[in-house]
Amino acid sequence: MCICAAPRTPVEGVNVYASKDARDYNEVRIFFEDRGVRFKHLDVAENADNLAKMKSLSGQQDEVVVEIGKKIFVGFTPDELQSVLP
């Protein structure tokens, strides 16, 4: 068996704050799905509490915000996201 085909340990506590039609949401979704990362999508267009949390984490509301544990990423930043994945 090839080691590269072994399943990865899932990353826990991954939240993605964005509306479904946000510019970078689809890229973030595909990025995580391709790597087997489970994440929770918190739609900011349909839930005011999600929008408030997004603003408190990042100070803005115009870009996708990714929360991994205590780390916050604004926008689709594949190199930065990859650096925290196992």
Stockholm file with secondary structure:
# STOCKHOLM 1.0

chainA/1-86         MCICAAPRTPVEGVNVYASKDARDYNEVRIFFEDRGVRFKHLDVAENADNLAKMKSLSGQQDEVVVEIGKKIFVGFTPDELQSVLP
#=GR chainA/1-86 SS CCGGGSCCCCCCSEEEECCTTCTTHHHHHHHHHHTTCCCEEECTTTCHHHHHHHHHHHSCSSSCEEEETTEEEESCCHHHHHHTCC
#=GC SS_cons        CCGGGSCCCCCCSEEEECCTTCTTHHHHHHHHHHTTCCCEEECTTTCHHHHHHHHHHHSCSSSCEEEETTEEEESCCHHHHHHTCC
//
